[in-house]
Amino acid sequence: MHVIHALAVGSGILGIAPMPGASGDYAGDLEHLRHWRPALVLSLVTRLELYMAGAESFGADMQQRGTRWDQIEIEDGGAPDTAFDTRWVAVSGFARKALLGGGRVLVHCRAGCGRSGMAALRLMIEMGEAPDEALPRLRAVRPCAIETEAQMRWALAARPEPVPFLRHS
């Protein structure tokens, strides 16, 4: 069973989870995600990790279900580099808009701990939460969130971001 560890952030819900397919039931995990209705799914795994879990079509599968999907590859146990930081700016801007608008954002890595916890904490701080309140709140729902000192440093380097421009139609 695919478990999403979720908490309220802004007006929305931020979830972290293991990689769909990691449990051996990719189709069931996709169905669970369909019912959870995320506005954005951010994959922080490598293409090889997706392939090994039988989830190489995950991005296309999410987009076919009307969910925005993005991937920023980072090795298991790794910390972001300059290329990651560059991509993060755009992805986090969309994630913050979704959370401010009451949407759901799901971040996943292979086990739903280190990389996904790192990104979730960073988003929480960018949304205006104090780091000393955000980290215990995150670890209350996912005790393994953030596994290395480098991941923690990157997450804690976040600064509250101005509200992204919301375009009105």
C-alpha positions as CSV (number, residue, x, y, z in Angstrom):
1,M,0.0,0.0,0.0
2,H,1.4,3.4,-1.1
3,V,1.4,5.7,1.9
4,I,1.5,9.5,1.6
5,H,2.7,11.3,4.7
6,A,0.9,14.7,4.6
7,L,0.7,17.9,6.5
8,A,-1.0,21.2,6.0
9,V,1.2,23.9,4.5
10,G,-0.2,27.3,3.5
11,S,-3.8,26.6,2.4
12,G,-2.9,23.3,0.9
13,I,-1.5,19.9,1.7
14,L,2.2,18.9,1.3
15,G,2.9,15.2,1.1
16,I,6.0,13.1,1.0
17,A,6.0,9.4,-0.1
18,P,8.0,6.6,-1.4
19,M,8.4,6.2,-5.1
20,P,5.3,4.7,-6.8
21,G,6.1,1.1,-7.7
22,A,8.6,0.7,-4.9
23,S,6.2,-1.6,-3.1
24,G,5.8,-3.8,-6.2
25,D,2.3,-2.5,-7.1
26,Y,2.8,0.4,-9.5
27,A,-0.8,0.3,-10.8
28,G,-2.2,0.4,-7.3
29,D,0.1,3.2,-6.4
30,L,-1.0,5.2,-9.4
31,E,-4.6,4.6,-8.5
32,H,-3.9,5.9,-4.9
33,L,-2.3,9.0,-6.3
34,R,-5.3,9.6,-8.7
35,H,-7.6,9.6,-5.6
36,W,-5.2,11.9,-3.7
37,R,-5.4,14.5,-6.6
38,P,-2.1,16.3,-6.4
39,A,-1.6,19.5,-8.4
40,L,2.1,18.7,-8.6
41,V,4.2,15.6,-8.2
42,L,7.9,16.2,-7.9
43,S,10.2,13.2,-8.4
44,L,13.6,13.5,-6.8
45,V,14.9,10.2,-8.1
46,T,17.1,9.2,-11.0
47,R,15.8,7.7,-14.2
48,L,17.5,4.5,-13.3
49,E,15.6,4.4,-10.0
50,L,12.3,4.8,-11.8
51,Y,13.2,2.1,-14.2
52,M,14.2,-0.3,-11.5
53,A,10.8,0.2,-9.8
54,G,8.9,-0.4,-13.0
55,A,7.9,3.3,-13.0
56,E,9.7,4.6,-16.0
57,S,6.4,5.9,-17.4
58,F,5.5,7.7,-14.2
59,G,5.8,11.2,-15.5
60,A,3.6,10.5,-18.5
61,D,1.2,8.5,-16.4
62,M,0.7,11.5,-14.0
63,Q,0.3,14.0,-16.8
64,Q,-2.3,11.8,-18.4
65,R,-4.2,12.0,-15.1
66,G,-4.1,15.8,-15.2
67,T,-1.3,16.2,-12.7
68,R,1.7,18.4,-13.3
69,W,4.9,16.3,-13.0
70,D,8.4,17.4,-12.7
71,Q,11.7,15.6,-12.0
72,I,14.9,16.9,-10.5
73,E,17.4,14.0,-10.5
74,I,19.5,13.6,-7.4
75,E,21.4,10.5,-6.3
76,D,20.2,8.7,-3.2
77,G,21.9,10.2,-0.1
78,G,22.9,13.2,-2.2
79,A,22.6,16.9,-1.7
80,P,21.6,19.4,-4.4
81,D,24.2,20.9,-6.7
82,T,24.0,24.1,-8.8
83,A,21.9,22.5,-11.6
84,F,19.4,21.3,-9.0
85,D,19.2,24.7,-7.4
86,T,18.5,26.3,-10.8
87,R,15.6,23.9,-11.5
88,W,14.4,24.3,-7.9
89,V,13.5,27.9,-8.4
90,A,10.8,27.2,-11.0
91,V,9.5,24.0,-9.4
92,S,9.2,25.5,-5.9
93,G,7.5,28.6,-7.4
94,F,4.8,26.4,-8.8
95,A,4.6,24.3,-5.6
96,R,4.1,27.4,-3.5
97,K,1.4,28.7,-5.8
98,A,-0.4,25.3,-5.6
99,L,-0.1,25.3,-1.7
100,L,-1.3,28.9,-1.4
101,G,-4.3,28.1,-3.6
102,G,-5.3,25.1,-1.5
103,G,-3.8,22.4,-3.8
104,R,-1.8,19.3,-3.0
105,V,1.9,18.8,-3.7
106,L,3.6,15.5,-3.5
107,V,7.3,15.1,-3.2
108,H,8.8,11.6,-3.5
109,C,12.2,9.9,-3.6
110,R,12.9,6.2,-3.4
111,A,11.9,5.6,0.3
112,G,10.2,9.0,1.0
113,C,12.7,10.0,3.6
114,G,16.0,11.9,2.8
115,R,15.6,13.7,-0.5
116,S,11.8,14.2,-0.2
117,G,12.1,15.3,3.4
118,M,14.8,17.8,2.4
119,A,12.6,19.3,-0.3
120,A,9.5,19.3,1.9
121,L,11.3,21.2,4.7
122,R,12.7,23.7,2.2
123,L,9.1,24.3,0.8
124,M,7.8,24.8,4.4
125,I,10.4,27.4,5.1
126,E,9.9,29.1,1.8
127,M,6.2,29.3,2.6
128,G,7.1,31.2,5.8
129,E,7.4,28.6,8.5
130,A,10.2,29.0,11.1
131,P,12.7,26.2,10.6
132,D,12.6,25.3,14.3
133,E,8.9,24.7,14.0
134,A,8.8,23.2,10.5
135,L,11.3,20.4,11.2
136,P,9.6,18.9,14.2
137,R,6.2,19.2,12.4
138,L,7.6,17.4,9.4
139,R,9.3,14.7,11.4
140,A,6.0,14.2,13.4
141,V,4.5,12.8,10.2
142,R,7.7,11.3,8.7
143,P,10.4,10.7,11.4
144,C,13.0,9.7,8.7
145,A,12.7,13.0,6.9
146,I,16.2,14.3,5.9
147,E,19.0,11.8,6.3
148,T,22.3,13.7,5.9
149,E,23.9,16.9,7.1
150,A,24.2,18.1,3.5
151,Q,20.5,17.7,3.0
152,M,19.7,19.5,6.2
153,R,22.1,22.4,5.3
154,W,20.4,22.8,1.9
155,A,16.9,22.7,3.4
156,L,17.8,25.2,6.1
157,A,19.4,27.6,3.6
158,A,15.8,28.4,2.4
159,R,14.4,31.9,2.9
160,P,10.8,32.8,3.0
161,E,9.8,33.7,-0.6
162,P,7.4,36.4,-1.6
163,V,4.1,35.2,-2.6
164,P,4.4,34.1,-6.3
165,F,2.4,36.1,-8.7
166,L,-1.0,34.5,-9.2
167,R,-2.4,35.2,-12.6
168,H,-6.1,35.8,-12.7
169,S,-8.1,34.9,-15.8
